[in-house]
Amino acid sequence: MRIVIVDDEPLARARLAALLRDCDGAEVIASVGDGDAALTACAQLRPDLLLLDIAMPGLDGIGVARRLATLPDPPQLVFCTAYEQHALQAYELRAADYLLKPVRSERLREALARAEALRRRASASAPTLLAQVHGAPVRIPLADVLYLTADDKYVTVHRGVGDVLIEQSLKAIEEAMAERFVRVHRACLIPVERLLGLRREADGTVRALIAGSDAAPEVSRRNLAAVRKLLRG
């Protein structure tokens, strides 16, 4: 399980990292000190789990959880805090567990097991696209999709592990999964959770920035206002 630790106290982050070294299957991929850095890490690294403090300057842990709850495929959350009074809010935000500091290794293992079970359950029911790989049908989890592009006949699914073709049109995908994709061009859809921002080139062209990819598809004038509105939201 790929884990991001979020806590404004360096010693607390170090202690959690030390405990996780003794937990089978746990891999710390980032350790950050505030809520904004946590959101950036989620967009860039796509962790399976956040170990999340609540009381932090700026965007606190509850605020981070609320932001992540709007994503189609958010990471699991385990709150690690010194305060009992936020437990109800945490579970309303579908946290896998709520640990009080100082975190004990036995409770941490329980929380990891619970988060992993929830993650597997969510993955089993996650939406997919049906692709053709070497002539055989393969289901592509939406979480693996970086962006989609269309030519005259096929739609290409761009992934980190290689591109594949699907026979569904961009229009059909957009209509079926309107809340999951944003159209940036007549020939390009990007998963909402992958859209990081916009970049304006010297010639005035606006390009979309995609989490996990160096590609920067052009945003058409027709779609620019809607993309900006989505980013502001």
C-alpha positions as CSV (number, residue, x, y, z in Angstrom):
1,M,0.0,0.0,0.0
2,R,1.5,3.3,-1.1
3,I,1.2,5.9,1.7
4,V,1.5,9.6,2.2
5,I,2.1,10.9,5.7
6,V,0.6,14.4,6.4
7,D,1.5,16.1,9.7
8,D,2.8,19.6,10.5
9,E,5.1,18.1,13.2
10,P,8.3,16.6,11.8
11,L,8.7,14.3,14.8
12,A,5.2,12.9,14.3
13,R,5.9,12.2,10.7
14,A,9.2,10.5,11.5
15,R,7.5,8.3,14.2
16,L,4.8,7.2,11.8
17,A,7.4,6.4,9.1
18,A,9.3,4.3,11.7
19,L,6.2,2.4,12.6
20,L,5.4,1.8,9.0
21,R,8.7,0.2,8.3
22,D,7.5,-2.7,10.5
23,C,4.2,-3.0,8.6
24,D,4.2,-5.6,5.7
25,G,3.3,-4.1,2.4
26,A,3.4,-0.5,3.6
27,E,5.5,1.9,1.4
28,V,5.9,5.6,2.4
29,I,6.0,7.5,-0.9
30,A,5.8,11.1,0.5
31,S,5.8,12.9,3.9
32,V,4.5,16.4,3.9
33,G,3.7,19.1,6.5
34,D,0.5,20.8,5.4
35,G,-2.8,20.4,3.6
36,D,-1.9,22.0,0.3
37,A,1.2,19.8,0.0
38,A,-1.0,16.8,0.7
39,L,-3.3,17.7,-2.2
40,T,-0.4,18.2,-4.5
41,A,1.1,14.8,-3.5
42,C,-2.2,13.1,-4.1
43,A,-2.5,14.7,-7.6
44,Q,1.1,13.8,-8.6
45,L,1.6,10.4,-6.8
46,R,-1.9,8.9,-6.5
47,P,-1.3,7.2,-3.1
48,D,-3.5,4.4,-1.8
49,L,-3.7,5.9,1.7
50,L,-3.2,9.2,3.6
51,L,-2.2,9.1,7.2
52,L,-3.6,12.5,8.0
53,D,-3.3,14.9,10.9
54,I,-6.2,17.2,11.6
55,A,-4.8,20.3,13.4
56,M,-2.5,21.9,10.9
57,P,-2.0,25.6,9.9
58,G,-3.7,26.6,6.7
59,L,-5.8,23.9,5.2
60,D,-6.4,21.4,8.0
61,G,-7.0,17.6,7.8
62,I,-10.8,17.9,7.6
63,G,-10.5,20.4,4.7
64,V,-8.1,18.0,2.9
65,A,-10.6,15.1,3.4
66,R,-13.5,17.2,2.0
67,R,-11.5,18.2,-1.1
68,L,-10.5,14.6,-1.7
69,A,-14.0,13.4,-1.2
70,T,-15.0,15.2,-4.5
71,L,-12.6,13.1,-6.6
72,P,-13.9,10.0,-8.5
73,D,-11.1,7.8,-7.0
74,P,-9.8,9.3,-3.8
75,P,-7.2,7.6,-1.6
76,Q,-8.3,5.9,1.7
77,L,-7.9,8.1,4.8
78,V,-6.7,7.3,8.3
79,F,-6.7,10.3,10.7
80,C,-3.9,10.4,13.2
81,T,-4.6,13.2,15.7
82,A,-4.3,14.2,19.4
83,Y,-8.0,15.3,19.5
84,E,-11.0,13.0,20.1
85,Q,-13.7,15.5,19.1
86,H,-13.2,15.3,15.4
87,A,-14.0,11.5,15.2
88,L,-17.6,12.0,14.0
89,Q,-16.6,14.4,11.2
90,A,-13.9,11.9,10.2
91,Y,-16.3,9.0,9.8
92,E,-18.8,11.2,8.0
93,L,-16.1,11.7,5.5
94,R,-15.7,8.0,5.2
95,A,-12.3,7.7,6.9
96,A,-11.1,4.1,7.2
97,D,-10.0,4.7,10.8
98,Y,-9.3,7.3,13.4
99,L,-6.1,6.9,15.5
100,L,-5.2,8.9,18.6
101,K,-1.7,10.0,19.2
102,P,0.7,8.6,20.2
103,V,-0.2,6.0,17.6
104,R,0.4,2.4,18.7
105,S,1.8,-0.1,16.2
106,E,-1.0,-2.6,16.8
107,R,-3.7,0.1,16.1
108,L,-1.8,1.2,13.0
109,R,-1.7,-2.3,11.6
110,E,-5.4,-2.6,12.2
111,A,-6.0,0.7,10.4
112,L,-3.9,-0.4,7.5
113,A,-5.8,-3.6,7.2
114,R,-9.1,-1.8,7.2
115,A,-8.0,0.7,4.6
116,E,-6.7,-2.0,2.4
117,A,-9.9,-4.0,2.6
118,L,-11.9,-0.8,1.7
119,R,-9.5,0.0,-1.2
120,R,-9.9,-3.5,-2.6
121,R,-13.7,-3.3,-2.4
122,A,-13.6,0.1,-4.1
123,S,-11.3,-1.2,-6.9
124,A,-13.5,-4.2,-7.5
125,S,-16.5,-1.9,-8.2
126,A,-14.5,0.9,-10.0
127,P,-15.6,1.9,-13.5
128,T,-13.6,0.8,-16.5
129,L,-13.1,1.3,-20.2
130,L,-13.1,-1.7,-22.5
131,A,-10.1,-1.8,-24.7
132,Q,-8.5,-4.1,-27.2
133,V,-5.0,-5.3,-26.5
134,H,-3.4,-7.7,-29.1
135,G,-7.0,-8.4,-30.3
136,A,-8.3,-9.4,-26.9
137,P,-10.7,-7.4,-24.8
138,V,-9.2,-5.8,-21.6
139,R,-10.8,-3.7,-19.0
140,I,-8.9,-0.5,-18.2
141,P,-9.5,1.0,-14.7
142,L,-10.3,4.7,-15.0
143,A,-7.7,5.3,-12.3
144,D,-5.0,4.3,-14.9
145,V,-6.2,6.7,-17.6
146,L,-4.1,9.8,-18.2
147,Y,-6.1,11.2,-21.0
148,L,-8.1,10.2,-24.1
149,T,-7.5,11.3,-27.7
150,A,-9.5,10.6,-30.9
151,D,-8.8,10.2,-34.5
152,D,-11.2,9.4,-37.4
153,K,-12.0,5.8,-36.2
154,Y,-10.6,5.0,-32.8
155,V,-10.0,6.5,-29.4
156,T,-6.6,6.1,-27.8
157,V,-6.4,5.6,-24.1
158,H,-3.1,7.1,-22.9
159,R,-1.7,5.3,-19.8
160,G,1.6,5.2,-18.0
161,V,2.1,1.6,-19.0
162,G,1.3,2.0,-22.7
163,D,-1.4,3.3,-25.0
164,V,-4.4,1.1,-26.0
165,L,-7.3,1.6,-28.4
166,I,-11.0,1.5,-27.7
167,E,-14.0,1.6,-30.0
168,Q,-16.2,3.9,-27.9
169,S,-16.3,7.4,-29.2
170,L,-15.3,10.4,-27.0
171,K,-18.9,11.6,-27.1
172,A,-20.2,8.3,-25.8
173,I,-17.6,8.3,-23.0
174,E,-18.3,11.9,-22.1
175,E,-22.1,11.3,-21.9
176,A,-21.7,8.1,-19.9
177,M,-19.2,9.6,-17.4
178,A,-19.8,13.3,-17.5
179,E,-18.7,13.8,-13.9
180,R,-15.4,11.9,-14.5
181,F,-14.0,13.6,-17.6
182,V,-13.6,17.1,-18.9
183,R,-13.4,17.9,-22.6
184,V,-10.5,20.3,-23.4
185,H,-10.7,19.9,-27.2
186,R,-13.0,18.2,-29.7
187,A,-10.4,15.3,-29.8
188,C,-9.3,15.1,-26.2
189,L,-10.9,14.2,-22.8
190,I,-9.0,14.4,-19.5
191,P,-10.1,12.7,-16.2
192,V,-11.2,15.4,-13.8
193,E,-8.9,14.2,-11.1
194,R,-5.9,14.4,-13.5
195,L,-6.4,18.0,-14.5
196,L,-3.8,20.0,-12.6
197,G,-4.1,23.4,-14.2
198,L,-3.4,25.4,-17.4
199,R,-0.4,26.8,-19.1
200,R,-0.4,29.7,-21.6
201,E,2.3,29.6,-24.3
202,A,4.0,32.6,-25.8
203,D,1.8,32.3,-28.9
204,G,-1.4,32.5,-26.8
205,T,-2.1,28.8,-26.9
206,V,-3.5,27.4,-23.7
207,R,-2.5,23.9,-22.7
208,A,-3.8,21.5,-20.0
209,L,-1.4,20.1,-17.3
210,I,-2.0,16.4,-16.5
211,A,-1.0,14.7,-13.3
212,G,1.3,11.8,-14.1
213,S,2.0,12.8,-17.7
214,D,4.3,15.3,-19.5
215,A,1.7,15.7,-22.2
216,A,0.0,19.0,-22.4
217,P,-2.9,18.9,-24.8
218,E,-4.2,22.1,-26.3
219,V,-7.4,23.6,-24.8
220,S,-9.7,25.0,-27.5
221,R,-11.2,28.4,-27.2
222,R,-14.6,26.7,-27.2
223,N,-13.8,24.7,-24.1
224,L,-11.5,27.1,-22.2
225,A,-14.2,28.8,-20.1
226,A,-15.6,25.4,-18.9
227,V,-12.2,24.1,-18.0
228,R,-11.3,27.2,-16.0
229,K,-14.7,27.0,-14.2
230,L,-13.9,23.4,-13.2
231,L,-10.5,24.4,-11.9
232,R,-11.9,27.2,-9.9
233,G,-14.4,24.9,-8.4
